[in-house]
Amino acid sequence: MAFKIPYGRQNIEQDDINAVLKTLQADFLTQGPKVKEFEEKFAAYVGANYALAVNNATSGLHLSVLAMGLKEGERVITTPITFAASANCIRFANGEVWFADIDPDTYLLSIESTRKLIESKPKGFFKGIIPVDFAGLPINLEAFRELADEHNLWIIEDACHAPGGYFTDSKNTINNCGNGNYADIGVFSFHPVKHIACGEGGMLTTNSKEIYTKLSLLRTHGITKENMIENHGGWYYEMQELGFNYRLTDFQSALGITQLAKNNKGVQRRNEISNNYKKAFQGKIKFQSLPKGTYNAHHLFVIETENRKDLYDFLRSHNIFAQIHYIPVHKLPYYQNIGYSNANLVNAENYYSKCISLPMYPSLSNEEQKFVIDKVLEFIN
Ligand SMILES: *Cc1c(COP(=O)(O)O)cnc(C)c1O
C-alpha cells in the first residue's frame, strides 16, 4: 500500500491559507480584530455568552482553575482517561488531583463513581470537577451540575475533543458542548489533531460576565485599563493580579475563523466514518457507546481488543498509525511519584489495557477507511 494513514490530521485548504496571508499583511499580528471576530463567532457557534481566545487549551485550563479561585491544597476531581493537561492544570495552582473512575461503556467520567468519591469525604472537601468530553462524546453535564450544586462545586468542562457535539437534557433542550448552561467554563483546543487547527490555540467559553472578566485579566498579565483604582492619564494602566501572556495571535485567529466555518461539515464526515466503522464491527468488536440524544463530535474512534499491542503493531506494519488514548493519567511517572501508585481505578485500567484509536479525520477517504476496516477484521479473525 502506498498510503500512510495517521489516526488524525488537520485539514488546511486554500481559503484557510488566504485568510492567514491577508492577516499577515494587515496592521496587527497579535491582539487585532481577528481575535475579537473569532471569539464572537465561537461564542455564537456553541451558544455561550462569552468566548476568550488563548494560546492553547493547557493555558486555558490554567486560567480556568485560577478564575474559579482554586488555591493551594484544594481538591478537584477529574477523569484518569484524558490528556494529562486536564489534571495538570490543578497542579499548576498547587491543588490536589483526585480521580474518579470511568464508565466502562462511554469511557466518560462516571457520575456514580464521582458521587461515591464525594460522599466518602466530609462536606467542603472538594472544590470542583473537571469532566471531559472524551473522544468527542459530550458528557451529560446536567447530572454533574446537580451533583455539583449539592456539594457547592464548580465545573470546568474540558471540551477539547468535542466542538460541534451536544447532549440533550431532561427538558429536551440540546446543549452544545461549551454552551455554559451547566458548566462554569468550557475549554477548547486548536491543536492540529483536534477539529479546528490554529497550530496552537484554545478558547474558553462561559455565560458568566464575572468569570469572563477574570479570565480576560489573567490572560494579559493581570493588566487592565478598566475599573482602575487611580488614573494618572491616557497612558495609565494597572496590574491588578499576577497574570500571564496567554494570548492568541491575529493570524492564528484568522485561521481559526475559516476552520470554525467548516466544523459542522467536518463533524458530519466524522460521524459518517464512525457509522462505517460501527457497521463493520457491530457484534464483533466493542466500541464507545452512544447515549440517547447525544451527538458525538468524534475526535477519536476507539475500539477495545484483548490483543491491543499486537493489533497496534499489525496496523503499523500496514502503514496504519493507530494511537492509544490514553495512558491513565495516574499511571504517568509524575503522578506515580506524587502518591498515586495505589489508586484503584479498575475501569480506567481495564480500558487502557484494551483501547486503540483508529484513523478518524474528515479527509480520510472511503477507500482508506475500507483498508483500515479490512486490516482490523483480518487481525481479529
Ligand atoms: C489536547 C487536549 C488538551 C490540551 O490542549 P492544547 O491546546 O494542546 O494545550 C487538554 N485536554 C484534552 C482532553 C486534550 O485532548
The ligand as an SDF file (V2000), in Angstrom:
LIG
                    3D

 15 15  0  0  0  0  0  0  0  0999 V2000
   -5.4270   18.4260   23.5090 C   0  0  0  0  0  0  0  0  0  0  0  0
   -6.0230   18.4260   24.8570 C   0  0  0  0  0  0  0  0  0  0  0  0
   -5.7010   19.3750   25.8220 C   0  0  0  0  0  0  0  0  0  0  0  0
   -4.5990   20.3740   25.6450 C   0  0  0  0  0  0  0  0  0  0  0  0
   -4.7110   21.1160   24.5070 O   0  0  0  0  0  0  0  0  0  0  0  0
   -3.5120   22.0380   23.9890 P   0  0  0  0  0  0  0  0  0  0  0  0
   -4.2040   23.0430   23.1210 O   0  0  0  0  0  0  0  0  0  0  0  0
   -2.5850   21.1560   23.2310 O   0  0  0  0  0  0  0  0  0  0  0  0
   -2.8570   22.6600   25.1730 O   0  0  0  0  0  0  0  0  0  0  0  0
   -6.3850   19.3350   27.0240 C   0  0  0  0  0  0  0  0  0  0  0  0
   -7.3330   18.4150   27.2680 N   0  0  0  0  0  0  0  0  0  0  0  0
   -7.6560   17.4810   26.3640 C   0  0  0  0  0  0  0  0  0  0  0  0
   -8.7200   16.4860   26.6810 C   0  0  0  0  0  0  0  0  0  0  0  0
   -6.9930   17.4480   25.1470 C   0  0  0  0  0  0  0  0  0  0  0  0
   -7.2870   16.4920   24.2530 O   0  0  0  0  0  0  0  0  0  0  0  0
  1  2  1  0
  2  3  1  0
  2 14  2  0
  3  4  1  0
  3 10  2  0
  4  5  1  0
  5  6  1  0
  6  7  2  0
  6  8  1  0
  6  9  1  0
 10 11  1  0
 11 12  2  0
 12 13  1  0
 12 14  1  0
 14 15  1  0
M  END
$$$$
